[in-house]
Amino acid sequence: MRDAFLKADVHAPPVPDAAADTPQFDDDAWRPKRRVQRLAGVGTRVDPVRLRGVPDEWRRGVARVGAPAVRAVDVPAFWVTREEADVAPDAPARDGEKVIMYLPGGGIHPMTSPVSYGLSLATSLRVLAVTYRAAKSPATAFPAQLLDALAGYVHLTALGFRSSNIILVGESAGAFALLALMRYLGELRADESSPVRPGMVGAAALASPACNLSRLDHPEIETDYRLPHYRKRLVPALARYFDLERLHESLYFSPALAQPTQHAFAHLRPPSRPPTKSSKVAGGVEDREDDRPVDMWIQYSDCELFADDMRRLVQAMRVDDVRVRCDEVWGGLHADAVVRRSVTLARAGTRKEVRRRLWPCGRKGRMRPEVMEDDDSSWGRLVKTVKEMAR
């Protein structure tokens, strides 16, 4: 667990949360977004699911930083499936079945994003859209986001999904949490004293991942719609229990700055030696089923604020012989695929409403978002990549 975190990185002592017994997700976080579904998810079914907080045996190293203030709590999530799917949303995995786990950008309810609907329609796979805590208090600072993402992984493996059949998809802060999840799974797998032995996921498609939170010096620019105080206010809140002056050394907060000698992405390659026996196995390690490299795909815009950091991240992975593909969107926005999808759906919805008002007695056809894919757009390339991963 040496690479998990440096004890000297811990900046502030755990602060007991005055409202430790109060829910850390509001009521809205547990509800689907029916109006959004009518626009972005025609042809899908959405079913809420409660992800149980990860057991203590899953919390080691960095996942215990901030305790007892930072707790493992139940997490709201949503199954997204096609309407005609013949499998119950939370049913056990079928033999060889693949599944998508999606985390949205920071501060966004997962069902207000068009991503999970679109991927379910395009791939016909079950999509588990996971909410995670925003860093607004001592109880929700990192590693709360890691614990919430881990709850999704544990839930999927408990249903019988092999870890190599899990496809991770996320953008921005959600992609940051997924990078942290993969690193943590690798550390648990390498820790012979761990009571659990998780397998590594099979693939990850990340859009504009936050991968260097040590940078506080860049002004806002026109192509990046994040607020100017993003780094100066949100990062200190997220990294409350870590030394801000040393975030550049942390492989959790700044993986883009990894040095070649650290072999920081070895966990994305097959393990170099067979795993030792453990008291619990999760996700298929018992039969060396994870002896394949993780299929990584990273998309970002060439002119968004931290494009150079994402280029460094891709290069650092390649130095470690990680199987990673890069899609640099010329002239795009931060998380361009998500923005592109949202704009396309909004325009289609506006046209439909105009037709309804002009011809109220006309034929009432349903708009099917899956027919609006553009293979040349950033969204189209994301969909194409995830479909390849799902084969």
N, C-alpha and C positions, 0 to 999 in steps of 0.2 A: 504493500500500500504506500510505498515511499513517494510515488508520483501523484498520489491522490491530492495531497495538500501539504504544505509546510506548516508545522505548528506555529512558527513565527509569523505566518501570514494572518493568523487570527488576530483581529484588530480590537474588537470590543468584547467585553464579557457578556455572556448570555443575559438578556434582560427579560425577566418574567413578564409575560403579557398580562396587563391588568384585566383583559377580557379573554383570558385563556379558555374559558368554558363556552364562549359565544361562537356561533358558526363563522367560519372564515370565508364562506361563500354566501352571497345574499340570495334571496328567493329567486331572483331573475336568472341566476346562473344555472338553475336546475330546470328551467323551462325551455322547450323548443321555440324557435322563432317561425311561427306559422306564416306570417306575411312574407318573410324572406323566402321560405320554402315555396310559396306560391309563385314567386318570381324566378328563383334560381334552382329550385329543386322539383319542378314538375316531373312526375314519374318516379319520385323517390318516396320512401317511408322513413320516418324519423322516430326512434324510440329511446327515451331517456334511460340511463343506467347509472347506478351508484357504484363507483369504484371504491372498494374498501381501502382504508389507509394501509400502507405497507407495514407488515409485521416488523418488530424490532430486529429480528434476525437478519433482515435485509439492510439494516442501517449500520454501516461501518465507515470509518475514515471521514471523508468529507461530508457524508450524509448525516453525520452526528454533530457537525458544527452548528452552533446556535441552540442546541438543546439545553434546557427544556422549552425555551420560548418557541422554537421552530418544531412543530409537531407533525407527525404523519396523520393526515385527516382523510375522511371520505371525500371523494372528488366527483363532481358532476361530469358526466360524459354522455354521448349520444351515438347510438348506432344509426348509420345511414345505409339503407339498402334500396335496391330497385323495388318498385311496387310489386312486380311479378315474381320476386325472389321466392324460392320454395324452401327457404331455411329460416327458422326463427332467429331474430337478431342476436340474442344472447345464447344461442344453442351451442353445444360442444362443436369443436372443429371437425370437419370431415377429413378423411384421409387425404393428405396432400394439399388441403385448402390453404390459400394465401389470404392475407388480410392486410388492410391499410390502417395505420394509426396516424392520425393527423393532429397537429398542434398549430393553432393560428398565431398571428402576430400578437405582440403584447397589448393587453387591455381590450382585446376583442373577444366577444362571445363567439365560440366556434361555429355556431349555427347562423351568425350574421355574415359569415364568410361564404362565398360561393364554392369554395374548393371541395369540401367533402361531398356536396351534391354532385358536382361535375365529375369527380373521380369515380363515384359509385356508378353513375350512369355510363361512363366511358369504359370502365373495366368490369362491371358486374360483380365486383368484390364487395364484401362487407367493409365498411369504413367506420372505425371507432374514432370519433372526434372528441378530444379530451380538453377540458378546461384546466387552467392552472392559475395559481394565485399570483396576483400582481404585488410587487414589493412595495407595500404601503405602510408597514408597521414592523416592529421587531419580530412578530410572529410569522411574517410573510416574506422575510428576506431570504436570500439564497442560503441553504439548499431547498427551500420550500418548493421551488419550481421543479427541481430534480426529483423530489419525492412524489410530486403529482404525476410527472411523466412516468416514473417508475411504477406507480399504481396502475397505469394503463398497461404497461408491459406485463406485470404480474397477473393482471386480470386475463390477458390474452393467453398466457402460458397455462393458467389455471383451467381455461376452456379447452386446452389440448392443442393449441397452435404451436407448431415447432417454431423456435426462434428464427430459423433461417427462412421461414415463410411469412415473417412480419416485414412489411414495407413501411418505413417511416417517411412522413411527408410533413414539412413545416416551413414557415417563412419567418424571417426577422427574429424576434425574441423566441418564437416557437422553435425555430431552427437552432437557436442557441441552447435551448433546453434539450433538444434531441442530440446535439453534439455532446452535451454533458451526460446524457443518459448512456450513450454508447461508450463513452470513456469510463463511466462508473461500472457498467456491465463488464467491461474488459478488466477492470481492477478487481472486481469480485471474483472473476474467473481465475485470475492469476494469484489470488490470495489463498494459500493452502489452508489457512486457519479459518476461512469463512465457512459458516454452516450451510450456505447455499452456493450452488454452482450454476450460474445462469449461462445460457447460450447467447451468442451474438446474433443480432438481427441480420436479415439477408440483404437488405437494400435500404438506401435513404436518398430521397430527393429533397434538396434544401434550396429555398429561394431566399437570396439576400441574407444569409445567416449572420447574426451579430457574433463576431469572432475576435474582436479586440476591444474590450471594454476599458482598457487602460488609457485610451486616448480621450483627453478632455479639451483639446486645443483647436478643434475645427469649427468654424462658423457654419451656420446653416446655409445651404445653397438651394437654388431654385428647384432642382430635380429631386430633392429629398424632402418629403413632406413632414418629416418628424419635427417636433417642437425644438426650439433652440436650447431649451434647458434639459434636453434628453440626457446628455452625459453629465452635466454639472449637478443635477438633482436626482435623476432616477438611478444612475449607477451607484452613487454612494448609498442610496437606500437599499439597492439590491445587494451590494457587497458590504453590508453593515458589519458583519462578523469577520471581515478580512481587511488587511492593511491596504489602503488605496495606493500607497506608494509602491506596493509590490505586486499589483495586479498584472503587470507586464510579465511576471515570472510564472503566473498561474496558468496551467494548461486548461483549466475550466473557464476562466474569464478571458484569456487571451491566447487561444490555441493557434492563431495566425502567427504568433511570435515564437513558435516552437523552434528549437535549434536542432540541426541534424543529429547531433550526438545524443539527444534525448530519446530518439526513436518514439516520438510522442504519439504516433498513430499505428503502432504495432498491433494494437487491439483490433484494428480493422482488417488485419490479415489472419489467416488460420494460425492457431496456436502452434508454437514450435515443438511442443512436447505434449504427450497425452495428459489429460487432467487427472489429478489424484482423486481417490474416492472421497466422497463427501456425504454428509448425512441427508442432504436434500439436493435433488437435481431439478432444474427448470429449463425447459426449452430445448431439450434434446442432446445435451452434452454427453449423456451416457453412451451414445453410439457414435461419437465423433461426427455427428450430423452437421456440426457447424464448421467442418474443415474446408470451408470455402471462403474466399475473400468477400468482404462486404462490397456490394455494387453501389458506389457513391456517384451522385450527380449534383453539381452545384451550379445554380443560375444566379446571375446578378447583372446589374446595368453597368456599362462602362463609365457612366458619369454620375453615379450616386455617390454619396458622401464618403463612404469607406470602401470603395471598389478596390483600392490598392491592398487593403487588408484581406479581402476575399481572394485576390490573386495570390497573396502570400500563403493563405490557407491551402489553396489548391496545390501550390508549389511544395509546401511542406509535406503534404500527403504524398505527392509523387516521389519526393526524396525517400520516403519510407516505403516505396513500392506499393502504395495503396491503389486499388483499381478505382480511379476517379475520373469522371468526365466533367468538362466545364462548358457552360453556355453563357457567354458574355453578350448581353443584349445591347445593341448599339442604340444610344440615345434614349434608353428606357428610364423607368422610375425605380425607386426602392420597391422590392417585391412586385416587379412589373407584371408578372403573370396573373397575380391576384387582382391588381388594378385593371388589367386588360379584360379579364373575365367579368369583373363588376361593371365596367363601362359598357361592354357588349350586351350584357343582360339588361342594363338600365335602358339602353337605346331600344332594344327589342320590346321591352315592356312599355315604353313610351309610344312606340309605333302601334302596338296592339291597342293601347288605350285610345289613341287618336282614331283608329279604325272603328272602335266600339262606339265612340261618340258620334262619328260621322254616319255610320251605318249601324244603328242600334238593332236593326232586325236582321243583320247579316248572320252568316254562319259562325257559330261560336266554337272555333277550334282551339285546342290547347297548345300552348307554345312548348315545344320539346327542346330544352336547352342542349341536349346532346347532338342535335343536328347543326348547332351554330359553331362547331369547332373550326378553327383556322389553323391549319398545319404550319403556317409561316409565322404565327404569332408566338410570343413568349408563353402564353397559356397553352397553345397547341403543342409546343415542344415539351412542356411539362407533362401534358396528358400522354403524349407519345412515349415519353421515357417511362412513366409509371406503368403503362400498358406493357412495355417490354419487360419491365421488372416482374410483372404479374404472370408472365408466361411460364 
